[in-house]
Amino acid sequence: MKLICTQENLNKGLSLVANIANKNTNLPILNNVLLRAEKDGLFLITTDLEIGIKVFVRGKIEKTGTFTVEAKLLNNLISLSSKDNINIELADGLKIKSKNQETIIKGLDADDFPLIPEIEKDNKIEISCAALKKSLSQVIFAASSDPSRIEINAVNFSFKKGELILAATDSYRLAEKKIKITNDKKEFDLIIPLKTLQELSRILSDHNEGNLEIYFNENQILFAFDGVELISRVIDGKYPDYSQIIPADFNTSCLCDVSELVPAIKSVSLFCKQGINDVRLSFDAQKKELVIESASSGSGASTAKIKGEINGQDNNIVFNYRYLLDGLNQLNSSEVTLKINNNYSPGLLQSKNEKDYLYLVMPIRQ
Amino acid sequence: MENREKIWQSVLGDLEIIISKASFTTWFKNTFILEMENNQIIIGVPSSFVKTWLEKKHHENILNALEKSLSKNNLQVIYRVADKEKTANIREDTQIKNIVQNKAVNNSQAKNNHRFGLNSNYTFKSFVVGPGNELAHAAAHAAAQKPGEIYNPLFIYGGVGLGKTHLVQAVGNYILSKDPDKKILYINSEKFTNDFIFAIKSGQSEKFKEIYRSVDVLLIDDIQFISGKEQTQEEFFHTFNALHQNNKQIVLSSDRPPKAIQGVESRLISRFEWGMIADISSPDLETRMAILELKCQEKNYDLDKEIIHYVAENIQENIRELEGALNRIIAIHQLNNLKPNLDSIKSILGDISINPKKAGLTGKKIIQTIADFYDIKIDQLLGNSRKKELVLPRQVLMFLMREELKASFPNIGREVGQRDHTTAMHACLKISQAIEKDEKIRNDIGVLKQKIYE
């Protein structure tokens, strides 16, 4: 293996793949990145046996070949190198030469590196990178972080005709986002592990243009864009049928300014009971006021009132303020509609002009 | 099914020698024979990564080993992603799991007497209900009928030898008798700690989590022993949350109420108090007699009502002692081939020396214990100050001297800072009334009574 590429290209590629190649004590080679020099360029590959990432790096290949070295080490080295061309050569280890530095990194033979499963690329679905990135950030936070509950330590991808529905829940709240896609093929549900999507969001973080292609079969899903391929297992299971917990009708609704509601909740919540995080929301239809209050025996009590367009009967409900703020932060709108039935059934947050996103919160029963 | 398992075990045995340990555990964990028909064998593998790897790297080896094991040629081997637990429903330890020292709850061991650490003698049927344990029994029974739905967690507390372990295990046995497939884990908190330490030491905390978080019912005895063990508490906290969230029944027992367990984080305490707390107090005379009668029935031995009454009257606090005394009575009479009568019983019970603990108890010891418990100086406790925080301990002290030492009121008065005997009388009356009304005082006295005999 012998090749030349720019520090910039190599550094970018390594920063994308290095993150998942760490902390595997069982099989040390999983801490390594596989470098595969082919005729048209260099491929960098890492995997943790659940996710695999393959990145294409442009370069001039003089001799093809493969080798693996510790991903973190190589990433650190290249990120500190000067912005010049880098020569890579296989000679008693991986020899890396930049303008005024020469390094040899010990590594392992590529034969023992896991093979990344292939997916037949016949079911293609395309989404714009920017839309997927934004949508992911709107649902990921609601997914359960408990690894023992694999089905909801994940996000449900439901491919319908013309749209993709993302849903995440930790059984206290639920976020659902619909994205328009061109899908005229079959309808299909896949549960994608949270870890995979966190990795995908990370990789997409400074990528705003172009489209992302999704391929899948019943065991694997592949996200491909701009020379990057991320493949992951999907969870074998059934996502909870959440549609039945979204109430069809509401007794009371309130339209108010997000810029008033958020600071009011934040300041009142300073006086909530520790560990319960409870704030009470009272809807007064006559005065057209939303009253937010909380009290604890230790710190005191606080009440805030904000103007709101209230329809329906007077009502009140107790929420965990953190869950409320999480949802409000994801609304891309200056006005929010808050709908509730009573203190036993979930409340709904929806922005005024964005009908494809909804956020449902369970109340705290008292 | 068993046959396939055997074949695969022998294949694994062959492969283990050829392949390095690290890659063997990585690639062959949770593999199994999914289907086997004529010359076609389908191997179930946990993920596509494993599928690709076995196809490309180990196909030859697997094929050779299978052909050797089945003594057949021209086998066709296919790999398919499948979940072992879901497909085969076998939870037996495979050899690979043994290598990584998986101590998973093993269903195949469920046939013998000590399934999941449960003793099958401890059932609701063999539990004698009296006023002291009525609530605890009812709560445990309800929890066993609808595990995870009604009282979760169920926290049972009470003194030594009053039947906490019996109730906790009865919950497990009841659930098992209804659904033998339920995964039940009965342990004491010390075992939990040891397992946890072992898991950390050997770098297998993931395994530990998997085992404890996959059970349907978790029964932990003597939870108070996790006090002061912070890491264990944190792990238990997460285990508790994981199980509770999934509506898995948790039953805990302790020798004191949650609030009185020192050295346990408040977030844990509040979780203990989340579901139902039930206490078991000392059995009354009728209950003790009922217990003795039941035990006699179990042992097939006849005792007169009169004798049972005498034994029950003389051994009051502890059921374990009660059973011990009965065993002794039966043994001595059977050995000497005598018919039990009241006199012989009296001499035997005299030997056991009823309440042997009380022999060593002195007023000084009680004073010291109370001073430690309420964190005040002995001078203050016996002194003249009438501050509220001193008066209560002083009254408790006089009460305990009266109750436990059977000291006379004038004597108590003299010992506690030269007071009048009427002061002592008032104190005893006040505390005995407070015990009925105030739960905190009742608990304090309970803990103190144990402490002074330690």
Contacts between the chains, C-beta under 8 A, distances in Angstrom:
chain1	res1	chain2	res2	distance
A	25	B	203	6.7
A	26	B	22	5.9
A	26	B	25	6.1
A	26	B	26	5.5
A	27	B	22	5.2
A	27	B	23	6.4
A	27	B	26	4.6
A	28	B	22	7.2
A	47	B	49	7.0
A	49	B	26	7.3
A	49	B	47	6.8
A	49	B	49	4.8
A	49	B	50	7.8
A	50	B	47	7.2
A	50	B	49	7.7
A	52	B	49	7.3
A	112	B	23	7.3
A	114	B	49	5.8
A	114	B	52	7.8
A	114	B	53	5.8
A	115	B	49	7.7
A	115	B	52	4.5
A	115	B	53	5.7
A	115	B	56	5.6
A	115	B	57	7.8
A	116	B	49	7.6
A	116	B	52	7.4
A	117	B	48	3.8
A	117	B	49	6.0
A	117	B	51	6.8
A	117	B	52	4.6
A	118	B	52	7.5
A	146	B	241	7.7
A	146	B	242	6.1
A	146	B	245	7.1
A	148	B	209	7.0
A	148	B	210	7.9
A	148	B	213	4.5
A	148	B	214	7.8
A	148	B	242	4.8
A	148	B	246	8.0
A	149	B	242	7.7
A	149	B	245	7.4
A	149	B	246	7.1
A	171	B	245	7.2
A	219	B	47	7.3
A	219	B	48	5.0
A	219	B	81	4.6
A	220	B	48	5.1
A	233	B	47	5.2
A	233	B	48	6.5
A	233	B	49	7.6
A	236	B	83	5.7
A	236	B	86	7.5
A	275	B	267	7.0
A	275	B	270	7.3
